[in-house]
Every structure is written in C-alpha cells, then in structure tokens.
Amino acid sequence: MKPTTVLVLLRAVCVAMPLLLGACASWLPSSRTEVASRWNSYDDAMHSLAAFTPFESSRADVHRQGLDPHLNPGVTVLHFADVLQRFSTAALIRNGDMDRGVSACFQAGQRCNAYAISVKKLHRQRVGNFWADSLDFRRETITTGWSVDVLLVFVDDLLVYELMGGQPSIREVELQRKPLGPLQGWGTQLAR
C-alpha cells in the first residue's frame, strides 16, 4: 500500500470512530410499560377524577369519563367480598366513626361493588457505555413515569366512596455491576 492510501484510511478511521462511539448510547435498548388510558399524566387523572362526588355521581358518570371496565383495561370490577377485604379493619370501627360511603356499602351487602383502577405509564431507558452494557460489565437503567390507583365503591349504581392515590413522579435508577463481565455467570452455567 502506498503511504498516502494508509494516511487516507487512518484519517477516515479517526473521523468515523467518534461518530460510531458517540452513537453507541442510542444502540442501548429501551422499553415502555403503559396501561391504555386517556390520561397523559398524573395531574390529568386527578383532574378527571375530581369530577366525581360520592352520593351524587352515578356509574354512568364514571363510564362517561372513560372508566368503563368493558372498554378500559385499567379498570377491575370488585365484588362485595373483594371490597370487604379492602376494608377489613373498617369492620372493627363503630358504625358512627366509619366513613359514610363505606358504612353504606357494608349495609348494602351484595348490592355493593367497586372499581379498582390502576393506570401507569413507565419508560425504561438503558444509559451509559454500549460496550460495557453489551459485555455485561455495567448496566444502568433509568425508569421514569407516573402511576394512579383509585377505588370507586358503588351501592347499586350510585358512587358512595372514592379513594385516590398513586405516584405523581417516578424516577428510579438501577445499576448492575459485574467486574468480570460475561465471565461472571460462568460458574452457575458450569454447575448445571
């Protein structure tokens, strides 16, 4: 090879390496976990749920907000026994001290049921060095998102109790380090 050809190849490699190595982070996998919902954020969910008022709102009102268990996979129907389990300690409280809606549910018996609503949107992104991640030396995963958990209790078709909670902001960092990289798990593989 001529010295000029080697020099041209060397320059090409010097230019290409930073571009290839700089793009390595984009080669790392990412994932999303999402329960289908019309809510785009925790605040959207809380605003939507604020429209319900116990002893005034009906099951039809709840369905109009997109919380129909036949159409929304985030809604679970709970029968009376499930509701009792959710409030097992409430049975020990005197009736006058118990929330009016929970008391109405207990008095209604089998006519009481509930919707448990669980919606979350999570995004997992692996960050860091592509080669360290691929060769299993170091893996860092950042999880961000939000979640909402709601309990709506009905007697017949009247909403009698609501309980809302969740995590407005989720940010978790998971870091795995294996000093021996791909050799770290060989002992368990050989033992099989």
Buried (B, 14 or more C-beta within 10 A) or exposed (E): EEEEEEEEEEEEEEEEEEEEEEEBBEEBEEEEEEBEBEBEBBEBBBEBBEEBEBEEBBBEBBBEBBBBBEEBEBBEEBEBEEBBEBBEEBEEEEEEEBBEBBBBBBEBEEBBBBBBBBBBBBBBBBEBBBEBBBEBBBBBBBBBBBBBBBBBBBBEEBBBBBBBEBEEEBEEEEEEEBEEBEEEEEEEEEEE
